[in-house]
């Protein structure tokens, strides 16, 4: 039976799509099998520093601890009940800044937060678009596959590893595990790296594209913080007058501003805020949709970036690839 040309073309497209889908599934099967063979315990380094915040701490003291140590999150522990109580994150700080800048003043924020303990933090967070405290956790013996699925079911990039003291039955915060660490571990240890080199971001449909939230160098920091909160995002590409990517402003930059004591001066242009970054800051990293998954993982591993800006041939942004996007493509 003769098939009309247009229908033959449609069939070819469908076969191509099926082939691409089968390749994606094959890669996900390999990655998922790898993750099932390793536990979260395998990710705990021999020597490391873990900062745990007692829930009796004042919110201002706890946030100051994040700032002073340059970290984006830390587990909280209820010493009264001897149990894990969730995580304090940079995103919480961003939401608080937005709330107080919109409704009060910086001095009122300090006065208010200086009277609130972390144990009452959940009630405070309800003011910020009903955001919940991150109470996500896993047992060190859970597989990396289980941990990955748990992380991808939320909008969090890290969780606490919590065990039980065999003598007392109390919680013990053992470590923290992030999507970055999982991807880095996989990139280094997975055997079949050839498969990672055969698939591009386009093939695997990795990333978020279209209607990107962007800004220019003269936009104020507080306006970008509003973009974070209103759009539930953690990074905004900074463009020049021709729409070319110059830099990015991320939630982690808020930690730098706090360290410099500039949380009461957030009307400064983002250009001034970016100038505060240390010399060893990894900077903005871009990629194209034609880049392979292997090259993306290699960039993430070498630079410790949390996301890549996808650009076209003119270095104009077309999308963003977050670490969760990469991990999601590797999970069945």
C-alpha positions in Angstrom: 0.0 0.0 0.0 1.4 3.4 -1.0 1.6 5.9 1.8 1.2 9.6 0.9 4.4 11.7 1.3 3.1 13.8 4.1 2.1 10.8 6.1 5.4 9.1 5.4 7.1 12.2 6.8 4.9 12.2 9.9 5.7 8.5 10.5 9.4 9.2 10.2 9.1 12.0 12.8 7.2 9.7 15.1 9.8 7.0 14.7 12.5 9.6 15.5 10.7 10.7 18.6 10.3 7.1 19.7 14.0 6.5 19.1 14.9 9.6 21.1 12.6 8.6 23.9 14.1 5.1 24.0 17.6 6.6 24.2 16.5 8.8 27.1 15.0 5.9 28.9 18.1 3.8 28.4 20.3 6.5 29.9 17.9 6.9 32.8 18.0 3.2 33.4 21.8 3.2 33.6 21.8 6.2 35.9 19.0 4.9 38.1 20.7 1.5 38.4 23.9 3.3 39.5 22.1 5.4 42.1 20.4 2.3 43.5 23.7 0.6 44.1 25.0 3.4 46.4 23.6 4.7 49.7 23.7 8.2 51.1 26.3 6.8 53.6 28.7 6.4 50.6 28.6 10.2 50.2 29.6 11.1 53.7 33.3 12.3 53.6 35.8 11.0 56.1 36.4 14.5 57.5 34.0 17.4 57.2 32.4 20.3 59.1 28.7 20.3 59.9 26.9 23.3 61.4 23.7 22.5 63.2 21.5 25.3 64.6 19.7 24.8 67.9 16.1 25.9 67.7 16.5 28.0 70.8 18.7 30.3 68.8 17.3 33.7 67.8 16.5 34.0 64.0 19.0 36.8 63.7 21.8 34.8 65.3 21.0 31.8 63.1 21.0 33.9 59.9 24.2 35.5 61.0 25.7 32.0 61.3 24.8 31.2 57.7 26.4 34.5 56.6 29.6 34.2 58.6 30.2 30.7 57.3 29.2 31.4 53.7 26.7 28.6 53.6 23.3 28.5 52.0 21.5 26.1 54.4 21.9 24.4 57.8 19.9 21.8 59.7 18.0 22.8 62.8 17.9 20.6 65.9 15.3 20.7 68.7 17.5 20.0 71.8 14.5 19.8 74.1 12.9 16.9 72.2 16.1 15.6 70.8 14.8 15.6 67.2 15.6 17.1 63.8 13.6 20.2 63.2 14.1 21.2 59.6 16.5 23.4 57.6 17.2 27.1 57.6 18.0 28.2 54.0 19.0 31.2 51.9 15.6 31.2 50.3 14.1 31.8 53.8 16.4 34.9 54.1 15.3 36.1 50.7 11.6 35.8 51.6 12.1 37.6 54.9 13.9 40.5 53.1 11.1 40.8 50.6 8.5 40.8 53.4 10.1 43.4 55.6 11.2 45.7 52.8 7.6 45.7 51.5 5.8 46.2 54.8 8.2 47.6 57.3 11.9 48.7 57.5 15.3 47.1 58.0 15.5 48.3 61.6 12.0 46.9 62.4 13.1 43.6 60.8 16.1 43.4 63.1 14.0 44.2 66.1 11.3 41.7 65.2 13.6 38.8 64.2 15.8 39.6 67.2 13.0 38.4 69.4 12.0 35.2 67.5 13.6 31.8 68.2 14.0 29.2 65.4 11.5 27.0 67.2 8.8 29.6 66.3 10.2 30.0 62.8 7.4 28.0 61.1 4.8 30.6 62.3 7.0 33.4 60.9 7.4 31.7 57.5 3.6 31.7 57.0 3.8 35.4 56.4 6.0 34.8 53.4 3.5 33.3 50.9 2.7 30.5 53.3 6.2 29.0 52.7 6.8 25.8 54.8 10.0 25.0 56.7 12.1 22.5 54.8 11.8 19.4 57.0 13.1 17.0 54.3 15.5 14.4 55.6 16.8 10.9 54.8 18.5 8.0 56.6 22.1 7.5 55.7 21.3 4.0 54.6 18.7 5.1 52.0 19.9 4.7 48.5 20.9 7.7 46.4 18.0 6.8 44.1 15.5 7.1 47.0 17.2 10.4 48.1 17.1 11.8 44.6 13.4 11.0 44.2 12.7 12.7 47.5 14.6 15.8 46.5 12.9 16.0 43.1 9.5 15.8 44.7 10.2 19.2 46.4 11.8 22.5 45.3 14.8 22.0 47.7 18.3 21.3 46.6 19.6 19.6 49.8 18.4 17.6 52.7 19.7 16.4 56.1 20.8 12.9 56.7 19.3 11.9 60.1 20.0 8.7 62.0 18.7 7.3 65.2 20.8 6.8 68.3 20.5 3.1 69.2 20.8 3.8 72.9 18.4 6.7 73.3 16.2 6.6 70.2 17.0 10.3 69.7 17.7 11.8 66.3 21.3 12.4 65.2 22.0 14.8 62.4 24.8 13.0 60.5 25.4 15.2 57.5 23.8 17.0 54.6 23.4 15.8 51.0 22.7 18.0 48.0 21.8 17.5 44.4 25.2 18.9 43.5 27.0 16.2 45.5 24.9 13.4 44.0 25.6 14.6 40.4 29.3 15.1 41.1 29.5 11.6 42.6 27.8 10.1 39.6 29.9 12.1 37.1 33.1 10.7 38.6 32.1 7.1 39.4 29.5 6.0 36.8 31.2 3.4 34.4 29.3 4.0 31.2 30.4 7.6 30.5 30.1 7.0 26.8 26.3 7.2 27.1 26.6 10.6 28.7 28.6 11.9 25.7 25.9 10.7 23.2 23.1 12.9 24.5 22.7 16.6 24.2 20.5 18.8 26.4 18.1 19.1 23.5 17.9 15.3 23.1 17.1 14.9 26.8 14.8 18.0 27.0 16.8 19.3 30.0 16.2 22.8 31.2 13.5 25.5 31.4 12.9 27.6 28.3 10.9 30.6 27.2 9.7 33.7 29.2 12.9 34.0 31.2 13.0 36.6 34.0 16.0 38.8 33.3 17.4 42.2 34.4 20.0 44.7 33.5 22.9 46.1 35.5 21.0 49.2 36.6 18.1 47.3 38.2 18.1 47.5 42.0 18.9 44.4 44.2 15.6 44.7 46.0 13.7 44.5 42.6 15.6 41.3 41.8 14.7 39.9 45.2 11.1 40.6 44.3 11.6 38.7 41.1 12.9 35.7 43.1 9.9 35.7 45.4 7.2 36.5 42.9 8.4 33.9 40.4 9.8 31.2 42.8 13.2 31.3 41.1 16.7 31.5 42.6 18.7 33.2 39.7 18.2 36.1 37.3 20.4 36.5 34.2 21.9 40.0 33.9 21.9 41.3 30.3 23.4 44.2 28.4 21.4 46.6 26.2 21.6 44.1 23.3 20.2 41.2 25.4 23.6 39.5 25.7 24.3 37.7 29.0 26.8 39.6 31.1 26.3 37.9 34.5 23.8 36.4 36.8 22.5 37.4 40.2 21.6 34.5 42.5 20.2 33.9 46.0 23.7 33.1 47.2 24.7 36.7 46.4 22.4 37.8 49.2 24.8 36.1 51.6 27.6 38.2 50.3 25.5 41.4 50.8 24.6 40.3 54.3 28.3 39.7 55.1 29.1 43.2 53.9 26.3 44.6 56.1 24.4 45.9 53.2 20.9 44.5 53.8 19.7 48.0 54.6 21.0 49.3 51.3 19.3 47.0 48.8 18.3 49.9 46.5 21.8 49.8 45.1 22.1 48.7 41.4 23.0 45.1 40.9 26.2 46.1 39.3 27.5 47.3 42.7 26.4 44.1 44.4 28.2 42.0 41.8 31.4 43.9 42.4 31.4 42.6 46.0 32.1 39.0 44.9 35.4 37.5 45.9 38.1 37.0 43.2 37.6 33.2 43.3 33.9 33.5 42.5 33.1 30.8 39.8 31.2 33.4 37.7 28.5 32.9 35.1 28.7 29.7 33.1 26.7 29.2 29.9 26.0 26.3 27.6 24.0 25.6 24.4 21.3 23.0 23.8 23.8 21.1 21.7 26.2 20.6 24.6 26.3 17.0 25.8 25.2 15.8 29.2 28.8 14.8 29.9 30.2 18.3 29.2 27.5 19.8 31.4 28.3 17.4 34.3 32.0 18.1 33.8 31.4 21.9 34.0 29.3 21.4 37.1 31.9 19.2 38.7 34.8 21.6 38.0 33.2 24.9 38.8 30.7 24.0 41.5 28.0 26.1 39.8 24.4 25.5 40.7 23.0 26.2 37.3 23.9 27.0 33.7 22.4 29.7 31.4 21.5 28.3 28.1 22.4 30.7 25.3 22.0 30.9 21.5 24.7 31.7 19.0 24.5 35.4 19.9 25.0 34.7 23.6 21.4 35.7 24.3 19.6 33.6 27.0 17.1 31.0 25.9 16.8 28.9 29.0 18.3 27.9 32.4 19.5 24.4 33.4 19.3 23.8 37.1 20.9 20.9 38.8 17.5 19.5 39.5 16.7 19.5 35.8 19.8 17.3 35.1 19.0 14.9 37.9 15.4 14.6 36.8 16.5 13.5 33.4 18.6 10.7 34.9 15.8 9.2 37.1 13.2 6.7 36.0 
